[in-house]
Amino acid sequence: MNQNQMSKKEDRIKRQNEKKLKEQAKKVRLAQNIEVSSKLVRVTEKPDLRKIPRSVNADDYKNHYFSWCVSEADLEGVWSWGEARKWEEEEYLNTIQPHFQALNNNSWQEVETQTYNGASNQRKNLNKYQHLNSICEEAQQRWQDIEIISQFEVLFRLRLGTSRRIWGVRVQHHFFIVWYERYHKIYSIERD
């Protein structure tokens, strides 16, 4: 092969390499401009409790981030076992709020499927749905007395350690806290 042919071949290879480098640089620039977001949906507005919403796809909420509020919390009075319904500010700041903030980056699917090792070393659901008729009679009556909440017959309960629980309702993607309990009396430990 003569020098001229070698030079043309080298030039062609050089041009091809430069073209590949330009394409790679372009891909890098484009990748920097594209933000790949999570497949989960973060909704900024909480649903209205005054209407029970109907969803075409009942499981749609599972792809949303967990959201919550205390707007419907029942903070009046004392349970018959002596526990105040109202939480102390320290309890809210050190226990309740941090627990819920930790859940903010989870989907509802993740919140519903979290587990822990039970007493018999079997995996148990950490958080669960419970029918109103499964809780103590006093709590059932109190639930019925709360006008806006009484329309719901299924509660959602979040476990915060051995005996603390947070009770409320899920409406679409949003959890409305109703009760914070410290001693696991609303639903007895024997049943859990």
N, C-alpha and C positions, 0 to 999 in steps of 0.2 A: 504494500500500500504506500502510495506516495504521501508526501508531506501535506499537499493540498487537500487530499481526501481525509486525512487524519484531522486536519484543522477543522473541516466542515463537520465531521462527526463530533469532535470535542465541543464546537460551538453549539450544535444541536443539543447535546447533553447538558451543556451549561445553561442554555435557554430553558430546557425542560426543568432543570433543578431550580432555576430562578422562579419559574411559574409555580412550581410546587411550594416554594417558600412563601410566595405572595399569597397563595390560597390558604396556607396554614396561618399566616399572619391575619388574613381576613377572618378566618374562623375564630381565632382568638379574640379579635376586636368585637365580632358579633356576639360571642359567648359572654363577654364582659357586659354587654348592653342588655342581655336577656336575663331576667330574674325568674328563676324557677321557683314558683311558690308551692306551698303545700297543697295537697289535694283536699285538705279539710277547709271548711268554710268558717270564717270568724264573723259572726253577726254582731252588729253593734247595738241593736235595739232588742229589748226583751219583749216577749209576746204579752199580749193583754190577757190577764186572768179572767176578765169579765165574760169572755166568750171561749168556749172550748173549741179550739181550731180543729178542723178536719184536714188531713193530709192525704193527697193522692197516694203517696208512698209512705206508709207508716214507719218505715225504718230510715227515712231520709235524715232524721236528726242524728243518727249515728256517725255521719260524716261531717258533723259540725263540731267545732271546739266547744268544750264544756264552758258554760257561762252561768252566773249565779247572782243572787241579790238577797238582801235581808228585808226587802220592802213589805213582806207579808208575815214577818216573824211575830209569833205570839209571845209577848214578853210580860203579860199581866198575870199576877197571882202566883200561887205556890201549889205544887202537886201535893196530894194527900200524904206522901212519904216525906214531905218537908223540903223538897227541892224547889228553889225559885225557878220560874220559867225564864226570867231575865238573866242574861249572862253578865258577868262583871266585865268591865272594860279590859282588864288584864287578860281574862279568858278569851275575849274576842281578838285582842292584838297578838297574843302568844300562842293560841291554839286554833281558833276557828279561821281567822283570816289567812294565816300561813298555809293551813291545809287546803283551803279553796284556791289560793294563789298558785299552789303547786299543781292543782288540777287544771288550771287555765290553759295549759299547753297540751292537754290531752283531748282526744276526741271522746265523744260519749261512748263509742264502742270500747275504748280503752278503760274508761271509768267503770262501765258495766261488767267488764271481764277481769278486773283486778282480783287477785286471790291472795290468801295468806295460809300459813300452816295452822290448822286447827289443833285442838287438844290431842286428838288421836293421830296427829301427824298426817292428816289428810288435807288436801287443798280445799279451801272453802272460798266462796265469793266474799270479797271484802265489802262490797256495796250491793244492795239488792232492793228489788221491788217487794212491797208487802201489801196485802189487802187490808183494808181498814178493820175488818172483823178479826184480824189476827193480833191486834194490839190490845192492851188492857182496856177495860170498860170505861175507866175514867178518861183515858186519852181519846177513845172513840167519841164519848160525849163532848169533850172539849173540841174535837175536830168538827163535829156537827154544829157547834155553837159559833164557829168562825165562818160567817156567811160566805165570803168569797172562796174559801177553801173547801167548804162542805160539799161542793159539786164533785169532788174527786174521791173515788173509792179505792184508789191505789196510791200508796205513798212510796217515796223512794228514801232509803236509809243509807247514810254513809257512816262507815265505821272509823272512829278515831282512837284506836288503841283498844284496850281490854274492855272498858265499860262505857266509854263516851260514844255517843251517837248524835248524828244530825239528821233530823227528819224534815221532809218537805215534799214538794211535788215537782215533777218535770213537765213542763209545757213546751212542746217542740224541743228546742235545743237548750232551754233555760231551766235552771233549778231555783225554785223559790224556797228559801229556808223558812221553816215554820217553828221547829223546836230544836234546841240544843239540850241534850240530857247528859248528865255526868255519871249516873249510877245504873244505867241499863234496866230501868224499871218499866218503861213503856212497852217493851217487848221483853219478856223475862229471859234470862240467860238459859234456863232449862230448855226453852224452845229453840234457841239459837244454835 
